[in-house]
Amino acid sequence: MTRYRIRTRPTQPFAGERTQARPGRGLEFYELRGYVPGDEPRFVDWKAYARTGRLYTRTFQTESPARFTFFLDGSASMGLHGKALYAERILHLLARMAKAEGAIIWGAGRYQGRAEGVAVRSGPAALLRAPRPQGATVLITDGLDELDWGRLLKRLRRVVLVQVLAAEELSPSLTEAQLRDVETGDRIEVGQLEVAGYLEALERHLYHLKTVARRLGSYALLRVGEPILPALLRQGVLEER
């Protein structure tokens, strides 16, 4: 198990963004800030200047033990199709790996590491109201809440997004039925046209989540019941040490 670690570096950086960020030993990139007279020229981000016409300086901080905040989606839709139990298995696996690296773990419930934490089991929208977490956020969710996912993910600095969906959600076999939205309680009539529209919208949504998450860290989509470790390795959430 300790052969692997959680990948938090962007796997698909934004256009023009550099992922190497260490001018010397013991330092890691922290953030861009506006240039002020006296800043060292070697730390000016000229690509940012080319994009914006403004000068920015890259700032760095001393490396410290990895810090993870674990968020397990506790919204109503996670109670369907065995998603909640499967998501807890993913949380258990990733939290153990983080502990093996000596990471500081917050919000992982009984899987906490060296730091105290509080289990977070509400919907993902709670992350928009909570203080901005330090380090990497591991978010395990079905991604079905109606919210601005792009805004949420970009707020989290570094993201490890593990999306959990059931076979019934990825490939529904319905032709005609009446369904109830577990999040809102609304009932809707569903036929072949609605199923086709759902699949098209789902494909766009999955692509959006994957694209944004990989620019901020890593992403994996797991189908309930599939072997967890191979899926996380194959999709880049885990990497060899």
Backbone as CSV, one residue per row, in Angstrom:
resi,resn,N_x,N_y,N_z,CA_x,CA_y,CA_z,C_x,C_y,C_z
1,MET,0.825,-1.208,0.000,0.000,0.000,0.000,0.862,1.262,0.000
2,THR,2.031,1.235,0.729,2.868,2.419,0.830,3.691,2.653,-0.429
3,ARG,3.529,1.816,-1.447,4.189,2.066,-2.728,3.586,3.272,-3.424
4,TYR,2.384,3.672,-3.009,1.648,4.699,-3.736,1.385,5.913,-2.854
5,ARG,1.160,7.023,-3.505,0.789,8.244,-2.799,-0.276,8.974,-3.605
6,ILE,-0.966,9.898,-2.934,-2.017,10.675,-3.588,-1.382,11.774,-4.422
7,ARG,-1.808,11.859,-5.660,-1.267,12.887,-6.552,-2.059,14.176,-6.387
8,THR,-1.359,15.258,-6.064,-2.021,16.554,-5.912,-1.532,17.576,-6.922
9,ARG,-0.451,17.258,-7.647,0.016,18.197,-8.672,-0.953,18.191,-9.846
10,PRO,-1.159,19.340,-10.483,-2.067,19.380,-11.635,-1.636,18.415,-12.722
11,THR,-2.590,17.626,-13.236,-2.303,16.713,-14.334,-2.612,17.345,-15.679
12,GLN,-3.273,18.505,-15.662,-3.639,19.198,-16.910,-3.653,20.688,-16.622
13,PRO,-2.458,21.327,-16.525,-2.404,22.726,-16.106,-3.097,23.652,-17.087
14,PHE,-3.486,24.833,-16.570,-4.082,25.844,-17.431,-3.067,26.286,-18.478
15,ALA,-3.558,26.745,-19.613,-2.683,27.175,-20.697,-1.710,28.238,-20.202
16,GLY,-0.411,28.015,-20.439,0.604,28.972,-20.036,1.087,28.803,-18.616
17,GLU,0.460,27.915,-17.850,0.841,27.751,-16.447,2.010,26.789,-16.337
18,ARG,2.963,27.105,-15.483,4.100,26.223,-15.260,3.848,25.392,-14.015
19,THR,4.153,24.104,-14.093,3.921,23.262,-12.933,5.184,23.085,-12.100
20,GLN,6.398,23.287,-12.675,7.589,23.239,-11.852,7.667,24.550,-11.103
21,ALA,7.942,24.483,-9.790,7.785,25.720,-9.025,8.784,25.837,-7.897
22,ARG,9.982,25.284,-8.076,10.914,25.305,-6.961,12.246,25.909,-7.388
23,PRO,12.558,27.134,-6.942,13.815,27.752,-7.314,14.993,27.201,-6.534
24,GLY,14.753,26.485,-5.473,15.825,25.942,-4.661,15.304,24.858,-3.758
25,ARG,16.191,24.196,-3.049,15.784,23.107,-2.182,14.946,23.643,-1.030
26,GLY,13.911,22.878,-0.651,13.127,23.224,0.521,12.055,24.261,0.291
27,LEU,11.837,24.692,-0.973,10.812,25.682,-1.249,9.793,25.119,-2.216
28,GLU,8.549,25.542,-2.066,7.503,25.151,-3.005,6.676,26.378,-3.363
29,PHE,6.142,26.383,-4.577,5.345,27.520,-5.042,4.136,27.721,-4.139
30,TYR,3.854,28.996,-3.811,2.698,29.309,-2.969,1.614,30.014,-3.780
31,GLU,1.903,31.200,-4.327,0.888,31.909,-5.096,1.542,33.039,-5.892
32,LEU,0.759,33.611,-6.819,1.165,34.821,-7.524,0.619,36.035,-6.783
33,ARG,1.415,37.093,-6.715,0.926,38.364,-6.172,1.422,39.475,-7.079
34,GLY,0.825,40.629,-6.942,1.236,41.763,-7.756,2.686,42.147,-7.507
35,TYR,3.389,42.511,-8.562,4.800,42.911,-8.456,4.930,44.217,-7.678
36,VAL,5.945,44.272,-6.810,6.274,45.524,-6.124,7.754,45.795,-6.347
37,PRO,8.148,47.071,-6.460,9.563,47.394,-6.681,10.453,46.725,-5.634
38,GLY,11.537,46.132,-6.116,12.445,45.422,-5.231,12.332,43.915,-5.333
39,ASP,11.240,43.410,-5.936,11.117,41.960,-6.143,12.223,41.477,-7.078
40,GLU,12.736,40.290,-6.814,13.792,39.738,-7.658,13.255,39.446,-9.055
41,PRO,13.942,39.910,-10.094,13.462,39.684,-11.466,13.277,38.209,-11.808
42,ARG,14.081,37.330,-11.216,13.977,35.908,-11.589,12.653,35.296,-11.135
43,PHE,11.944,35.961,-10.219,10.670,35.422,-9.747,9.463,36.091,-10.420
44,VAL,9.716,37.012,-11.347,8.610,37.616,-12.102,8.042,36.573,-13.063
45,ASP,6.731,36.450,-13.106,6.080,35.484,-14.000,5.780,36.177,-15.329
46,TRP,6.684,35.975,-16.292,6.545,36.672,-17.568,5.404,36.117,-18.407
47,LYS,5.054,34.859,-18.213,3.906,34.309,-18.948,2.606,34.944,-18.465
48,ALA,2.517,35.185,-17.158,1.341,35.883,-16.635,1.284,37.309,-17.186
49,TYR,2.466,37.934,-17.315,2.509,39.287,-17.883,2.034,39.292,-19.332
50,ALA,2.440,38.260,-20.109,2.033,38.181,-21.512,0.525,38.001,-21.642
51,ARG,-0.070,37.295,-20.673,-1.515,37.051,-20.738,-2.328,38.251,-20.285
52,THR,-1.812,38.980,-19.283,-2.629,40.005,-18.623,-2.134,41.434,-18.820
53,GLY,-0.853,41.592,-19.207,-0.293,42.934,-19.302,0.107,43.514,-17.961
54,ARG,0.046,42.712,-16.890,0.425,43.165,-15.550,1.546,42.285,-15.018
55,LEU,2.400,42.883,-14.183,3.516,42.137,-13.607,3.081,41.403,-12.344
56,TYR,3.477,40.132,-12.254,3.202,39.319,-11.073,4.496,38.662,-10.613
57,THR,4.598,38.475,-9.310,5.748,37.798,-8.726,5.310,36.464,-8.150
58,ARG,6.099,35.434,-8.444,5.817,34.111,-7.880,6.391,34.055,-6.466
59,THR,5.567,33.709,-5.486,6.027,33.606,-4.102,6.121,32.141,-3.706
60,PHE,6.988,31.867,-2.743,7.279,30.495,-2.339,7.203,30.378,-0.827
61,GLN,7.026,29.140,-0.374,7.034,28.886,1.060,7.858,27.636,1.329
62,THR,8.328,27.525,2.555,9.094,26.351,2.941,8.217,25.118,2.904
63,GLU,8.754,24.026,2.363,7.989,22.789,2.328,7.632,22.341,3.739
64,SER,6.447,21.809,3.898,5.983,21.306,5.187,5.290,19.978,4.955
65,PRO,4.983,19.231,6.013,4.274,17.967,5.806,2.995,18.176,5.014
66,ALA,2.705,17.228,4.141,1.495,17.336,3.327,0.279,17.485,4.235
67,ARG,-0.669,18.276,3.785,-1.891,18.501,4.556,-3.080,18.180,3.664
68,PHE,-3.942,17.321,4.143,-5.123,16.927,3.381,-6.386,17.223,4.188
69,THR,-7.393,17.733,3.512,-8.737,17.817,4.062,-9.603,16.842,3.282
70,PHE,-10.233,15.909,3.980,-11.089,14.916,3.333,-12.551,15.331,3.479
71,PHE,-13.256,15.330,2.372,-14.680,15.664,2.373,-15.448,14.519,1.740
72,LEU,-16.322,13.901,2.524,-17.177,12.814,2.036,-18.592,13.351,1.877
73,ASP,-19.086,13.382,0.658,-20.410,13.912,0.346,-21.476,13.128,1.114
74,GLY,-22.293,13.852,1.893,-23.366,13.214,2.646,-24.740,13.619,2.165
75,SER,-24.851,14.098,0.919,-26.148,14.519,0.394,-27.034,13.314,0.108
76,ALA,-28.327,13.573,-0.105,-29.308,12.490,-0.226,-29.012,11.543,-1.377
77,SER,-28.516,12.074,-2.495,-28.285,11.210,-3.651,-27.192,10.181,-3.405
78,MET,-26.301,10.447,-2.441,-25.248,9.480,-2.129,-25.804,8.241,-1.436
79,GLY,-27.034,8.320,-0.935,-27.640,7.165,-0.279,-28.202,6.142,-1.246
80,LEU,-28.138,6.407,-2.542,-28.690,5.498,-3.545,-27.616,4.586,-4.130
81,HIS,-28.028,3.383,-4.506,-27.202,2.456,-5.299,-25.889,2.070,-4.621
82,GLY,-25.814,2.159,-3.316,-24.604,1.748,-2.610,-23.455,2.730,-2.711
83,LYS,-23.728,3.963,-3.153,-22.637,4.927,-3.346,-21.972,5.332,-2.033
84,ALA,-22.760,5.528,-0.979,-22.194,5.999,0.289,-21.204,4.993,0.863
85,LEU,-21.571,3.729,0.875,-20.682,2.701,1.422,-19.422,2.575,0.579
86,TYR,-19.575,2.609,-0.725,-18.426,2.517,-1.627,-17.512,3.722,-1.447
87,ALA,-18.095,4.910,-1.286,-17.302,6.121,-1.083,-16.519,6.053,0.223
88,GLU,-17.089,5.450,1.256,-16.363,5.298,2.520,-15.157,4.387,2.349
89,ARG,-15.271,3.379,1.507,-14.122,2.507,1.234,-13.006,3.294,0.547
90,ILE,-13.378,4.179,-0.367,-12.380,5.019,-1.030,-11.710,5.945,-0.022
91,LEU,-12.516,6.560,0.842,-11.983,7.441,1.879,-11.003,6.696,2.769
92,HIS,-11.369,5.507,3.190,-10.509,4.708,4.066,-9.166,4.445,3.393
93,LEU,-9.184,4.064,2.121,-7.953,3.767,1.391,-7.068,5.001,1.266
94,LEU,-7.638,6.121,0.843,-6.840,7.322,0.623,-6.322,7.910,1.929
95,ALA,-7.124,7.850,2.984,-6.675,8.379,4.272,-5.519,7.559,4.828
96,ARG,-5.565,6.239,4.642,-4.441,5.410,5.093,-3.170,5.748,4.331
97,MET,-3.284,6.007,3.047,-2.102,6.372,2.260,-1.538,7.711,2.711
98,ALA,-2.424,8.663,2.990,-1.966,9.967,3.457,-1.255,9.838,4.803
99,LYS,-1.796,9.018,5.698,-1.157,8.808,7.000,0.208,8.172,6.841
100,ALA,0.348,7.254,5.877,1.628,6.577,5.663,2.712,7.561,5.239
101,GLU,2.321,8.675,4.639,3.272,9.713,4.237,3.545,10.702,5.359
102,GLY,2.914,10.516,6.512,3.070,11.463,7.601,2.271,12.724,7.402
103,ALA,1.232,12.647,6.581,0.433,13.832,6.284,-0.436,14.224,7.471
104,ILE,-0.802,15.479,7.498,-1.773,15.983,8.460,-3.144,15.871,7.812
105,ILE,-4.072,15.203,8.476,-5.368,14.895,7.877,-6.471,15.579,8.666
106,TRP,-7.324,16.289,7.958,-8.483,16.932,8.564,-9.749,16.378,7.943
107,GLY,-10.784,16.264,8.748,-12.101,15.959,8.214,-12.315,14.541,7.778
108,ALA,-11.474,13.597,8.210,-11.627,12.217,7.760,-12.278,11.339,8.814
109,GLY,-12.915,11.958,9.819,-13.616,11.159,10.814,-12.673,10.224,11.551
110,ARG,-13.026,8.939,11.600,-12.198,7.993,12.344,-10.893,7.675,11.630
111,TYR,-10.677,8.239,10.437,-9.441,8.004,9.707,-8.461,9.159,9.874
112,GLN,-8.618,9.969,10.929,-7.771,11.135,11.118,-6.318,10.726,11.319
113,GLY,-5.432,11.667,10.988,-4.012,11.437,11.172,-3.502,12.138,12.414
114,ARG,-2.461,12.972,12.260,-1.833,13.574,13.420,-2.607,14.765,13.949
115,ALA,-3.597,15.227,13.222,-4.321,16.424,13.652,-5.767,16.098,13.955
116,GLU,-6.356,16.889,14.825,-7.776,16.717,15.097,-8.586,17.209,13.908
117,GLY,-9.714,16.573,13.659,-10.563,16.992,12.551,-12.010,16.693,12.859
118,VAL,-12.882,17.225,12.069,-14.311,16.991,12.216,-14.821,16.361,10.934
119,ALA,-15.529,15.256,11.035,-16.067,14.600,9.848,-17.047,15.533,9.149
120,VAL,-16.872,15.692,7.856,-17.731,16.570,7.073,-18.660,15.706,6.247
121,ARG,-19.958,15.742,6.544,-20.887,14.834,5.882,-22.132,15.550,5.366
122,SER,-21.997,16.806,5.039,-23.102,17.508,4.397,-22.850,17.518,2.897
123,GLY,-23.667,18.274,2.147,-23.467,18.339,0.713,-22.268,19.193,0.346
124,PRO,-21.761,19.057,-0.905,-20.580,19.815,-1.321,-20.748,21.324,-1.240
125,ALA,-21.984,21.828,-1.302,-22.194,23.276,-1.220,-21.639,23.848,0.081
126,ALA,-21.509,23.014,1.120,-20.952,23.480,2.393,-19.529,23.986,2.222
127,LEU,-18.812,23.476,1.220,-17.437,23.906,0.997,-17.364,25.344,0.500
128,LEU,-18.450,25.850,-0.065,-18.475,27.246,-0.501,-18.603,28.196,0.679
129,ARG,-19.115,27.684,1.803,-19.314,28.523,2.997,-18.202,28.343,4.020
130,ALA,-17.482,27.229,3.933,-16.450,26.924,4.922,-15.184,27.736,4.648
131,PRO,-14.322,27.916,5.668,-13.033,28.569,5.426,-12.260,27.820,4.348
132,ARG,-11.520,28.565,3.561,-10.762,27.943,2.475,-9.705,27.012,3.060
133,PRO,-9.732,25.717,2.704,-8.794,24.781,3.322,-7.370,24.988,2.847
134,GLN,-6.408,24.646,3.718,-5.006,24.650,3.335,-4.668,23.298,2.720
135,GLY,-3.613,23.273,1.930,-3.187,22.011,1.346,-4.169,21.501,0.315
136,ALA,-4.247,20.179,0.213,-5.090,19.535,-0.796,-6.411,19.094,-0.181
137,THR,-7.474,19.214,-0.957,-8.794,18.740,-0.547,-9.143,17.500,-1.349
138,VAL,-9.412,16.399,-0.650,-9.875,15.170,-1.288,-11.393,15.166,-1.183
139,LEU,-12.061,15.327,-2.305,-13.521,15.417,-2.349,-14.070,14.158,-3.004
140,ILE,-14.846,13.385,-2.240,-15.451,12.149,-2.742,-16.950,12.385,-2.826
141,THR,-17.498,12.366,-4.029,-18.874,12.802,-4.254,-19.415,12.186,-5.535
142,ASP,-20.738,12.195,-5.670,-21.308,11.784,-6.955,-21.398,12.958,-7.926
143,GLY,-21.174,14.171,-7.424,-21.153,15.339,-8.294,-22.499,15.708,-8.878
144,LEU,-23.590,15.279,-8.238,-24.919,15.501,-8.800,-25.641,16.708,-8.213
145,ASP,-25.062,17.339,-7.194,-25.694,18.540,-6.635,-25.720,19.652,-7.675
146,GLU,-26.804,20.418,-7.681,-26.912,21.549,-8.599,-26.225,22.759,-7.978
147,LEU,-24.981,22.966,-8.340,-24.221,24.110,-7.850,-23.149,24.442,-8.877
148,ASP,-22.448,25.546,-8.643,-21.385,25.980,-9.547,-20.118,25.198,-9.204
149,TRP,-19.950,24.057,-9.853,-18.817,23.191,-9.532,-17.482,23.839,-9.887
150,GLY,-17.446,24.602,-10.973,-16.205,25.271,-11.331,-15.750,26.220,-10.237
151,ARG,-16.679,27.006,-9.709,-16.350,27.944,-8.623,-15.907,27.190,-7.383
152,LEU,-16.605,26.112,-7.050,-16.272,25.354,-5.852,-14.867,24.770,-5.954
153,LEU,-14.565,24.114,-7.061,-13.267,23.454,-7.199,-12.129,24.460,-7.216
154,LYS,-12.311,25.585,-7.904,-11.246,26.584,-7.973,-10.987,27.222,-6.612
155,ARG,-11.964,27.189,-5.737,-11.809,27.750,-4.393,-10.928,26.873,-3.507
156,LEU,-10.732,25.625,-3.886,-10.072,24.666,-3.007,-8.565,24.562,-3.206
157,ARG,-7.967,25.416,-4.043,-6.528,25.423,-4.302,-6.098,24.149,-5.013
158,ARG,-5.827,23.091,-4.251,-5.436,21.805,-4.829,-6.562,20.811,-4.578
159,VAL,-6.944,20.099,-5.617,-8.130,19.246,-5.547,-7.789,17.826,-5.962
160,VAL,-8.292,16.872,-5.196,-8.335,15.473,-5.615,-9.817,15.111,-5.636
161,LEU,-10.394,15.077,-6.822,-11.826,14.829,-6.965,-12.051,13.387,-7.387
162,VAL,-12.738,12.631,-6.533,-13.111,11.255,-6.857,-14.628,11.223,-6.977
163,GLN,-15.105,11.018,-8.183,-16.542,11.001,-8.442,-17.032,9.558,-8.464
164,VAL,-18.104,9.309,-7.736,-18.662,7.964,-7.593,-20.063,7.939,-8.190
165,LEU,-20.267,7.101,-9.191,-21.584,6.950,-9.797,-21.903,5.471,-9.966
166,ALA,-23.190,5.163,-9.950,-23.641,3.783,-10.121,-23.866,3.490,-11.594
167,ALA,-23.885,2.196,-11.925,-24.138,1.793,-13.309,-25.469,2.337,-13.793
168,GLU,-26.466,2.369,-12.895,-27.795,2.857,-13.269,-27.780,4.341,-13.640
169,GLU,-26.815,5.089,-13.088,-26.723,6.516,-13.388,-25.913,6.776,-14.655
170,LEU,-24.935,5.913,-14.911,-24.104,6.081,-16.097,-24.770,5.546,-17.354
171,SER,-25.566,4.487,-17.209,-26.232,3.863,-18.365,-27.644,3.448,-17.982
172,PRO,-28.558,4.397,-17.796,-29.921,4.038,-17.386,-30.622,3.234,-18.478
173,SER,-31.399,2.237,-18.046,-32.097,1.371,-18.997,-33.582,1.698,-19.085
174,LEU,-34.005,2.801,-18.470,-35.420,3.169,-18.464,-35.909,3.536,-19.862
175,THR,-37.137,3.184,-20.155,-37.796,3.664,-21.373,-38.912,4.637,-21.006
176,GLU,-39.759,4.245,-20.032,-40.792,5.150,-19.532,-40.975,4.898,-18.044
177,ALA,-41.009,5.971,-17.261,-41.184,5.827,-15.815,-41.450,7.194,-15.215
178,GLN,-41.858,7.191,-13.942,-41.969,8.425,-13.173,-40.907,8.366,-12.092
179,LEU,-40.042,9.372,-12.062,-38.932,9.392,-11.123,-39.090,10.547,-10.144
180,ARG,-38.496,10.356,-8.951,-38.501,11.414,-7.932,-37.069,11.829,-7.658
181,ASP,-36.803,13.129,-7.702,-35.491,13.680,-7.396,-35.285,13.616,-5.885
182,VAL,-34.283,12.842,-5.439,-34.089,12.674,-3.992,-33.580,13.949,-3.338
183,GLU,-32.987,14.854,-4.106,-32.484,16.102,-3.529,-33.612,17.114,-3.340
184,THR,-34.559,17.183,-4.310,-35.609,18.206,-4.264,-36.994,17.648,-3.977
185,GLY,-37.204,16.335,-4.201,-38.517,15.733,-4.027,-39.425,15.870,-5.235
186,ASP,-38.977,16.562,-6.279,-39.799,16.745,-7.479,-39.966,15.420,-8.223
187,ARG,-41.148,15.230,-8.837,-41.415,14.046,-9.660,-41.471,14.454,-11.131
188,ILE,-40.878,13.620,-11.988,-40.865,13.910,-13.420,-41.170,12.645,-14.205
189,GLU,-41.837,12.828,-15.355,-42.088,11.727,-16.273,-40.864,11.552,-17.172
190,VAL,-40.447,10.304,-17.350,-39.239,10.025,-18.116,-39.547,9.057,-19.243
191,GLY,-39.137,9.414,-20.465,-39.239,8.539,-21.625,-37.905,8.481,-22.344
192,GLN,-37.896,7.935,-23.540,-36.646,7.757,-24.271,-35.962,9.086,-24.576
193,LEU,-36.744,10.108,-24.929,-36.144,11.408,-25.223,-35.472,12.001,-23.991
194,GLU,-36.135,11.847,-22.843,-35.562,12.382,-21.602,-34.276,11.644,-21.234
195,VAL,-34.259,10.314,-21.429,-33.051,9.543,-21.129,-31.904,9.988,-22.033
196,ALA,-32.187,10.180,-23.315,-31.151,10.638,-24.242,-30.629,12.014,-23.840
197,GLY,-31.537,12.911,-23.442,-31.119,14.230,-22.996,-30.292,14.167,-21.727
198,TYR,-30.690,13.266,-20.819,-29.938,13.084,-19.572,-28.512,12.632,-19.868
199,LEU,-28.352,11.650,-20.750,-27.023,11.127,-21.057,-26.141,12.193,-21.698
200,GLU,-26.734,13.012,-22.544,-25.966,14.090,-23.175,-25.523,15.117,-22.136
201,ALA,-26.434,15.490,-21.242,-26.089,16.454,-20.194,-25.058,15.870,-19.234
202,LEU,-25.192,14.575,-18.911,-24.238,13.932,-18.012,-22.841,13.926,-18.619
203,GLU,-22.749,13.625,-19.908,-21.441,13.612,-20.569,-20.771,14.977,-20.491
204,ARG,-21.541,16.043,-20.721,-20.981,17.398,-20.626,-20.535,17.699,-19.201
205,HIS,-21.358,17.302,-18.230,-21.045,17.571,-16.822,-19.780,16.833,-16.394
206,LEU,-19.657,15.564,-16.766,-18.472,14.789,-16.403,-17.218,15.387,-17.027
207,TYR,-17.323,15.826,-18.257,-16.168,16.433,-18.931,-15.749,17.719,-18.214
208,HIS,-16.731,18.523,-17.810,-16.429,19.775,-17.106,-15.725,19.494,-15.780
209,LEU,-16.256,18.563,-14.993,-15.633,18.242,-13.709,-14.212,17.731,-13.905
210,LYS,-14.033,16.822,-14.854,-12.705,16.251,-15.096,-11.711,17.324,-15.525
211,THR,-12.121,18.198,-16.426,-11.218,19.223,-16.945,-10.784,20.191,-15.850
212,VAL,-11.739,20.693,-15.078,-11.399,21.649,-14.020,-10.561,20.979,-12.936
213,ALA,-10.954,19.779,-12.507,-10.232,19.104,-11.426,-8.798,18.788,-11.820
214,ARG,-8.573,18.374,-13.052,-7.208,18.025,-13.462,-6.325,19.248,-13.641
215,ARG,-6.924,20.402,-13.826,-6.133,21.628,-13.854,-5.733,22.063,-12.453
216,LEU,-6.427,21.563,-11.455,-6.163,21.934,-10.063,-5.551,20.800,-9.264
217,GLY,-5.468,19.610,-9.832,-4.953,18.455,-9.106,-5.191,17.186,-9.895
218,SER,-6.117,16.353,-9.431,-6.375,15.086,-10.119,-7.850,14.725,-10.015
219,TYR,-8.258,13.760,-10.860,-9.672,13.386,-10.965,-9.771,11.920,-11.335
220,ALA,-10.794,11.262,-10.787,-11.126,9.899,-11.202,-12.629,9.710,-11.100
221,LEU,-13.176,8.967,-12.047,-14.584,8.572,-12.019,-14.639,7.077,-11.764
222,LEU,-15.278,6.682,-10.659,-15.382,5.267,-10.305,-16.832,4.824,-10.352
223,ARG,-17.036,3.670,-10.942,-18.349,3.039,-10.963,-18.479,2.182,-9.708
224,VAL,-19.590,2.309,-9.002,-19.780,1.569,-7.751,-19.493,0.086,-7.978
225,GLY,-18.606,-0.454,-7.138,-18.298,-1.871,-7.197,-17.013,-2.217,-7.908
226,GLU,-16.456,-1.309,-8.710,-15.218,-1.665,-9.412,-14.047,-1.614,-8.434
227,PRO,-12.979,-2.401,-8.676,-11.817,-2.390,-7.787,-11.239,-0.978,-7.672
228,ILE,-11.066,-0.531,-6.441,-10.727,0.876,-6.208,-9.284,1.207,-6.565
229,LEU,-8.331,0.436,-6.058,-6.921,0.769,-6.261,-6.541,0.831,-7.738
230,PRO,-6.871,-0.181,-8.555,-6.516,-0.088,-9.981,-7.147,1.114,-10.677
231,ALA,-8.387,1.448,-10.313,-9.063,2.579,-10.957,-8.380,3.898,-10.611
232,LEU,-7.981,4.076,-9.351,-7.320,5.314,-8.945,-5.935,5.437,-9.568
233,LEU,-5.233,4.321,-9.713,-3.925,4.341,-10.370,-4.072,4.656,-11.857
234,ARG,-5.002,4.001,-12.502,-5.187,4.162,-13.947,-5.559,5.595,-14.312
235,GLN,-6.316,6.258,-13.435,-6.803,7.605,-13.749,-5.964,8.723,-13.132
236,GLY,-4.853,8.360,-12.483,-3.902,9.370,-12.050,-4.133,9.999,-10.703
237,VAL,-5.083,9.484,-9.914,-5.256,10.003,-8.552,-4.148,9.485,-7.643
238,LEU,-3.683,8.280,-7.901,-2.551,7.715,-7.174,-1.363,7.593,-8.118
239,GLU,-0.171,7.678,-7.544,1.056,7.486,-8.309,2.062,6.751,-7.440
240,GLU,3.061,6.155,-8.078,4.100,5.459,-7.320,4.997,6.476,-6.649
241,ARG,5.496,6.098,-5.481,6.375,6.999,-4.736,7.673,7.241,-5.500
